[in-house]
Amino acid sequence: MKSKITEAINLRYNPVAILFSNEKPEGALQFKEGVWGCVVAMLKAAAKGRTAVFDRKTCGCTGGGTGLGFGNTYVNFPGGIEYFLSVGNKEFCESEAGKAIVRNMPALSHGEAYKKTPEYARSFIDSLPYYDVPAEFVVFKPLKEVLPAEKPEVVVFLANPDQISALAILANYGRHGGDNVIIPFAAGCHSICIIPLNEGKSDKPRGVVGLIDISARKHLEKDLLAFSVPFKMFLEMEDNVEESFLSRDEWKEIKKRNQ
């Protein structure tokens, strides 16, 4: 599947299509069952041309299960996810079960300090748009390799500030108002999958700027963020490329520095 947007804004990497499938793509990258891995690293691999696949046993981590749409996997988080995101759970870490876990996850003791209190963290966790994928696999593949018979759920662009600006403006181009893009507080995998999936349920879906998650940033170049849209919004934006500002001199001046 060819993208007009990709050419118009000179993306560094391929846009990534997120699809659901009951068939595992041949040769796809996949985490091993029970082994930790970050979904964002797989997103980067797909942007570079590989295909990656996840199922409920190979989603990389507890947050990855939730972020990819395999339900609320946070119910299984040791010591409580609300403590991990905030001040930590020292009492749990002093238990026999906690001691075994904290050796590999020291932040379990002191917390990540992304939320001030466990109560604030719990309100965030409770507000997530949990999703139950109606298929065995979630697949990340380069958009250009999507077949005519396939229908992506979400399209993810990895983009620098100039390109994020262009995508945000294009998302608003054929719409009333100026609130057609959001930057939610979220884990990296939430922002590229379940949040844009949830936007896809709306008659007026919004684009999602993501990968602001500090824990996921190390898997990306410092100048890249994600811009994710449900597939129907991607098609809307594609239809507007040729008549929009992307063909005007103001943008072309900016485009030159992204050659």
Backbone hydrogen bonds in HBPLUS format (Angstrom, degrees):
<---DONOR---> <-ACCEPTOR-->    atom                        ^
c    i                          cat <-CA-CA->   ^        H-A-AA   ^      H-
h    n   atom  resd res      DA  || num        DHA   H-A  angle D-A-AA Bond
n    s   type  num  typ     dist DA aas  dist angle  dist       angle   num
A0008-ALA N   A0004-LYS O   2.94 MM   4  6.11 158.5  1.99 151.0 158.0     1
A0009-ILE N   A0005-ILE O   3.02 MM   4  6.17 146.3  2.14 159.2 163.9     2
A0011-LEU N   A0006-THR O   3.38 MM   5  5.55 162.8  2.41 146.1 151.1     3
A0014-ASN N   A0047-ALA O   3.03 MM  33  4.71 148.3  2.14 149.7 139.7     4
A0143-LEU N   A0015-PRO O   2.85 MM 128  5.52 172.6  1.86 147.7 146.3     5
A0016-VAL N   A0156-VAL O   2.80 MM 140  5.03 164.8  1.82 148.5 152.6     6
A0156-VAL N   A0016-VAL O   2.79 MM 140  5.03 162.6  1.82 148.1 154.2     7
A0017-ALA N   A0141-LYS O   2.81 MM 124  5.42 165.4  1.83 172.2 167.5     8
A0141-LYS N   A0017-ALA O   3.05 MM 124  5.42 158.0  2.10 150.3 157.2     9
A0018-ILE N   A0154-VAL O   2.85 MM 136  5.15 163.5  1.87 157.0 157.2    10
A0153-GLU N   A0018-ILE O   2.73 MM 135  5.70 171.7  1.73 165.9 168.6    11
A0154-VAL N   A0018-ILE O   3.40 MM 136  5.15 156.8  2.46 133.9 139.0    12
A0019-LEU N   A0139-VAL O   2.90 MM 120  5.07 160.2  1.94 145.1 151.8    13
A0139-VAL N   A0019-LEU O   2.78 MM 120  5.07 170.8  1.79 153.5 155.6    14
A0021-SER N   A0137-PHE O   3.01 MM 116  5.17 159.1  2.06 139.6 142.3    15
A0137-PHE N   A0021-SER O   2.82 MM 116  5.17 156.5  1.88 166.7 172.1    16
A0028-ALA N   A0025-PRO O   3.33 MM   3  5.63 155.6  2.39 132.3 128.5    17
A0029-LEU N   A0051-THR O   2.81 MM  22  6.21 161.6  1.84 155.3 152.5    18
A0053-VAL N   A0029-LEU O   2.84 MM  24  6.13 155.6  1.90 168.3 171.7    19
A0035-VAL N   A0032-LYS O   3.10 MM   3  5.48 162.0  2.13 135.3 133.9    20
A0037-GLY N   A0060-GLY O   2.94 MM  23  4.14 139.4  2.11 107.8 112.4    21
A0041-ALA N   A0038-CYS O   3.06 MM   3  5.51 134.2  2.27 108.8 119.8    22
A0042-MET N   A0039-VAL O   3.03 MM   3  5.20 123.0  2.37  99.2 113.5    23
A0043-LEU N   A0039-VAL O   2.96 MM   4  6.36 146.1  2.07 146.0 156.7    24
A0044-LYS N   A0040-VAL O   2.99 MM   4  6.26 156.5  2.05 147.6 152.6    25
A0045-ALA N   A0041-ALA O   3.10 MM   4  6.37 151.0  2.19 137.9 145.7    26
A0046-ALA N   A0042-MET O   2.95 MM   4  6.22 154.4  2.02 147.7 154.0    27
A0047-ALA N   A0043-LEU O   2.91 MM   4  6.20 150.5  2.00 147.5 156.2    28
A0048-LYS N   A0044-LYS O   3.06 MM   4  6.32 130.7  2.31 138.6 151.2    29
A0048-LYS N   A0045-ALA O   3.14 MM   3  5.08 133.2  2.37  92.4 105.3    30
A0050-ARG N   A0045-ALA O   3.04 MM   5  5.58 165.1  2.06 143.1 138.5    31
A0049-GLY N   A0046-ALA O   3.01 MM   3  5.06 159.0  2.05 102.4 108.9    32
A0052-ALA N   A0140-PHE O   2.84 MM  88  5.06 161.5  1.87 148.6 155.0    33
A0140-PHE N   A0052-ALA O   2.82 MM  88  5.06 168.6  1.83 148.6 152.5    34
A0054-PHE N   A0138-VAL O   2.90 MM  84  5.24 147.0  2.01 149.9 159.5    35
A0138-VAL N   A0054-PHE O   2.98 MM  84  5.24 156.3  2.03 143.1 150.5    36
A0058-THR N   A0055-ASP O   3.12 MM   3  5.24 152.8  2.19 105.5 113.8    37
A0065-GLY N   A0061-CYS O   3.11 MM   4  6.48 148.1  2.21 151.4 158.4    38
A0066-THR N   A0062-THR O   3.40 MM   4  6.80 158.6  2.45 147.2 151.4    39
A0067-GLY N   A0063-GLY O   2.77 MM   4  5.96 170.2  1.78 156.5 159.9    40
A0068-LEU N   A0064-GLY O   2.90 MM   4  5.87 150.8  1.99 147.1 152.5    41
A0070-PHE N   A0065-GLY O   2.87 MM   5  5.21 157.6  1.92 172.5 165.0    42
A0069-GLY N   A0066-THR O   3.08 MM   3  5.33 148.6  2.18 105.2 114.9    43
A0194-ILE N   A0067-GLY O   3.32 MM 127  5.70 141.9  2.47 152.3 158.1    44
A0133-VAL N   A0069-GLY O   2.80 MM  64  5.46 151.0  1.88 160.5 164.3    45
A0071-GLY N   A0131-TYR O   2.85 MM  60  5.35 142.7  1.99 174.4 162.5    46
A0076-ASN N   A0073-THR O   3.14 MM   3  5.89 166.1  2.16 118.4 122.6    47
A0077-PHE N   A0074-TYR O   2.99 MM   3  5.11 169.4  2.00 114.2 115.7    48
A0080-GLY N   A0077-PHE O   3.25 MM   3  5.56 164.8  2.28 124.4 126.6    49
A0083-TYR N   A0080-GLY O   3.12 MM   3  5.58 141.7  2.27 110.4 119.8    50
A0084-PHE N   A0080-GLY O   3.29 MM   4  6.66 158.9  2.34 149.0 155.1    51
A0085-LEU N   A0081-ILE O   3.05 MM   4  6.23 158.2  2.10 153.0 156.9    52
A0086-SER N   A0083-TYR O   3.12 MM   3  5.13 144.8  2.25  99.0 109.5    53
A0088-GLY N   A0083-TYR O   2.70 MM   5  4.60 150.0  1.79 143.4 137.6    54
A0112-GLU N   A0084-PHE O   2.79 MM  28  6.11 152.8  1.87 154.5 161.6    55
A0114-TYR N   A0085-LEU O   2.93 MM  29  5.55 141.7  2.08 146.2 157.4    56
A0115-LYS N   A0085-LEU O   3.04 MM  30  5.95 139.0  2.22 146.7 148.0    57
A0113-ALA N   A0086-SER O   3.10 MM  27  4.45 143.5  2.24 128.4 133.4    58
A0089-ASN N   A0108-LEU O   3.06 MM  19  6.36 165.1  2.08 154.5 156.5    59
A0093-CYS N   A0089-ASN O   3.08 MM   4  6.35 157.9  2.13 149.3 156.2    60
A0094-GLU N   A0090-LYS O   3.05 MM   4  6.27 125.4  2.36 143.4 155.7    61
A0094-GLU N   A0091-GLU O   3.26 MM   3  5.34 145.2  2.39  98.4 108.0    62
A0095-SER N   A0092-PHE O   2.99 MM   3  5.29 156.5  2.04 108.5 116.2    63
A0099-LYS N   A0095-SER O   2.90 MM   4  6.07 158.1  1.94 154.1 158.9    64
A0101-ILE N   A0098-GLY O   3.07 MM   3  5.17 127.3  2.36  98.1 112.1    65
A0102-VAL N   A0098-GLY O   2.84 MM   4  5.94 167.9  1.86 165.9 168.4    66
A0104-ASN N   A0101-ILE O   3.11 MM   3  5.89 141.2  2.27 120.2 127.4    67
A0105-MET N   A0101-ILE O   3.14 MM   4  6.21 125.4  2.45 135.4 148.8    68
A0108-LEU N   A0105-MET O   2.94 MM   3  5.74 164.3  1.96 125.8 131.1    69
A0109-SER N   A0106-PRO O   3.05 MM   3  5.83 159.4  2.09 120.8 125.4    70
A0111-GLY N   A0107-ALA O   2.60 MM   4  4.92 143.8  1.73 141.5 148.5    71
A0121-ALA N   A0117-THR O   3.07 MM   4  6.39 160.6  2.11 150.8 156.6    72
A0122-ARG N   A0118-PRO O   2.77 MM   4  5.95 154.7  1.84 147.5 154.5    73
A0123-SER N   A0119-GLU O   3.03 MM   4  6.27 151.7  2.11 144.3 151.3    74
A0124-PHE N   A0120-TYR O   3.20 MM   4  6.50 147.2  2.31 141.9 150.0    75
A0125-ILE N   A0121-ALA O   2.98 MM   4  6.32 164.4  2.01 154.8 158.2    76
A0126-ASP N   A0122-ARG O   2.87 MM   4  6.01 160.5  1.90 151.6 156.8    77
A0127-SER N   A0123-SER O   3.19 MM   4  6.19 126.6  2.49 129.2 141.2    78
A0127-SER N   A0124-PHE O   3.04 MM   3  5.16 137.2  2.22  99.6 112.1    79
A0128-LEU N   A0125-ILE O   3.39 MM   3  5.58 162.5  2.43 105.1 110.1    80
A0130-TYR N   A0128-LEU O   3.00 MM   2  5.68 129.8  2.26 106.5  92.0    81
A0145-GLU N   A0142-PRO O   2.89 MM   3  5.51 158.5  1.93 119.6 126.6    82
A0146-VAL N   A0143-LEU O   3.04 MM   3  5.35 168.5  2.06 115.1 118.4    83
A0150-GLU N   A0147-LEU O   2.91 MM   3  5.28 155.6  1.97 114.6 122.7    84
A0231-PHE N   A0153-GLU O   3.05 MM  78  5.41 154.9  2.12 126.5 125.4    85
A0155-VAL N   A0229-VAL O   2.92 MM  74  5.54 162.6  1.95 161.2 166.2    86
A0229-VAL N   A0155-VAL O   2.99 MM  74  5.54 158.4  2.04 153.0 159.6    87
A0157-PHE N   A0227-PHE O   2.87 MM  70  5.08 164.3  1.90 138.7 144.1    88
A0227-PHE N   A0157-PHE O   2.83 MM  70  5.08 146.3  1.94 145.6 154.5    89
A0159-ALA N   A0225-LEU O   2.87 MM  66  5.55 163.2  1.90 159.2 164.2    90
A0225-LEU N   A0159-ALA O   2.91 MM  66  5.55 158.0  1.96 152.3 156.5    91
A0163-GLN N   A0160-ASN O   3.01 MM   3  5.29 111.5  2.49 106.0 122.0    92
A0164-ILE N   A0160-ASN O   2.77 MM   4  5.97 158.3  1.81 164.0 171.5    93
A0165-SER N   A0161-PRO O   2.97 MM   4  6.07 156.2  2.03 143.7 149.8    94
A0166-ALA N   A0162-ASP O   3.09 MM   4  6.45 154.4  2.16 142.5 149.0    95
A0167-LEU N   A0163-GLN O   2.89 MM   4  6.13 162.1  1.93 151.1 155.7    96
A0168-ALA N   A0164-ILE O   2.89 MM   4  6.04 159.2  1.93 151.2 156.6    97
A0169-ILE N   A0165-SER O   3.01 MM   4  6.22 158.8  2.05 149.7 155.3    98
A0170-LEU N   A0166-ALA O   2.88 MM   4  6.04 161.3  1.91 150.1 155.9    99
A0171-ALA N   A0167-LEU O   2.90 MM   4  6.04 148.8  2.00 142.9 151.3   100
A0172-ASN N   A0169-ILE O   3.08 MM   3  5.19 132.9  2.32  98.0 110.7   101
A0173-TYR N   A0169-ILE O   2.97 MM   4  6.03 119.8  2.34 140.1 156.8   102
A0173-TYR N   A0170-LEU O   3.18 MM   3  4.87 142.3  2.33  92.7 103.6   103
A0175-ARG N   A0172-ASN O   3.21 MM   3  5.23 158.0  2.26 119.2 116.6   104
A0207-GLY N   A0180-ASN O   2.92 MM  27  6.33 157.1  1.97 151.4 146.9   105
A0182-ILE N   A0207-GLY O   2.90 MM  25  6.31 156.8  1.95 157.1 161.9   106
A0209-VAL N   A0182-ILE O   2.88 MM  27  6.18 168.9  1.90 170.3 172.0   107
A0190-HIS N   A0187-ALA O   3.07 MM   3  5.16 120.3  2.45  98.6 113.9   108
A0191-SER N   A0187-ALA O   3.13 MM   4  6.42 158.1  2.18 157.2 162.2   109
A0193-CYS N   A0189-CYS O   3.20 MM   4  6.11 131.2  2.45 141.5 151.7   110
A0195-ILE N   A0190-HIS O   3.03 MM   5  5.84 166.2  2.05 160.3 158.1   111
A0197-LEU N   A0193-CYS O   2.86 MM   4  5.91 153.0  1.93 155.9 165.0   112
A0198-ASN N   A0194-ILE O   2.93 MM   4  6.00 149.6  2.02 136.2 143.6   113
A0199-GLU N   A0195-ILE O   2.96 MM   4  6.30 149.4  2.05 145.4 154.6   114
A0200-GLY N   A0196-PRO O   2.99 MM   4  6.22 139.9  2.16 140.7 150.7   115
A0200-GLY N   A0197-LEU O   3.12 MM   3  5.10 125.3  2.43  92.4 106.6   116
A0201-LYS N   A0198-ASN O   3.10 MM   3  5.50 157.4  2.15 109.1 115.9   117
A0202-SER N   A0199-GLU O   2.99 MM   3  5.51 159.9  2.03 116.3 122.7   118
A0208-VAL N   A0228-SER O   2.86 MM  20  5.09 158.9  1.91 150.9 157.2   119
A0228-SER N   A0208-VAL O   2.87 MM  20  5.09 167.1  1.88 143.3 145.5   120
A0210-GLY N   A0226-ALA O   2.82 MM  16  4.87 161.2  1.85 129.8 135.9   121
A0226-ALA N   A0210-GLY O   3.04 MM  16  4.87 177.0  2.04 129.7 128.9   122
A0216-ALA N   A0213-ASP O   2.98 MM   3  5.37 143.4  2.12 109.2 119.9   123
A0217-ARG N   A0213-ASP O   3.13 MM   4  6.29 128.8  2.40 148.0 162.5   124
A0217-ARG N   A0214-ILE O   3.33 MM   3  5.21 141.5  2.49  95.0 105.3   125
A0219-HIS N   A0216-ALA O   3.09 MM   3  5.88 166.7  2.11 124.4 128.7   126
A0220-LEU N   A0217-ARG O   2.94 MM   3  5.50 166.1  1.96 125.4 126.9   127
A0224-LEU N   A0221-GLU O   3.22 MM   3  5.68 167.5  2.23 122.4 122.2   128
A0233-MET N   A0230-PRO O   2.92 MM   3  5.48 132.6  2.15 115.2 127.9   129
A0234-PHE N   A0230-PRO O   3.06 MM   4  6.41 152.6  2.14 150.0 158.5   130
A0235-LEU N   A0231-PHE O   3.01 MM   4  6.34 158.8  2.05 155.3 159.3   131
A0236-GLU N   A0232-LYS O   3.21 MM   4  6.38 150.5  2.30 132.8 140.5   132
A0237-MET N   A0233-MET O   2.91 MM   4  6.19 161.6  1.94 154.0 158.0   133
A0238-GLU N   A0234-PHE O   2.86 MM   4  6.10 158.7  1.90 153.1 159.5   134
A0239-ASP N   A0235-LEU O   3.05 MM   4  6.23 154.6  2.12 145.5 151.2   135
A0240-ASN N   A0237-MET O   3.08 MM   3  5.22 140.6  2.24 100.8 112.2   136
A0241-VAL N   A0238-GLU O   3.31 MM   3  5.45 162.1  2.34 106.8 112.0   137
A0244-SER N   A0241-VAL O   3.24 MM   3  5.38 148.8  2.34 104.1 113.3   138
A0247-SER N   A0244-SER O   3.30 MM   3  6.37 170.4  2.31 127.4 127.9   139
A0248-ARG N   A0245-PHE O   2.90 MM   3  5.09 165.6  1.92 116.2 119.9   140
A0252-LYS N   A0248-ARG O   3.10 MM   4  6.34 162.7  2.13 149.9 155.3   141
A0253-GLU N   A0249-ASP O   3.02 MM   4  6.21 148.1  2.12 153.9 158.0   142
A0254-ILE N   A0251-TRP O   2.90 MM   3  5.16 117.2  2.30 104.3 119.9   143
A0255-LYS N   A0251-TRP O   2.77 MM   4  6.03 158.0  1.82 157.7 165.5   144
A0256-LYS N   A0252-LYS O   3.20 MM   4  6.30 146.4  2.32 141.1 146.5   145
A0257-ARG N   A0254-ILE O   3.22 MM   3  5.83 136.4  2.42 112.0 121.0   146
A0258-ASN N   A0255-LYS O   2.90 MM   3  5.31 160.2  1.93 116.5 122.3   147
A0259-GLN N   A0256-LYS O   3.33 MM   3  5.55 152.3  2.42 115.4 112.8   148
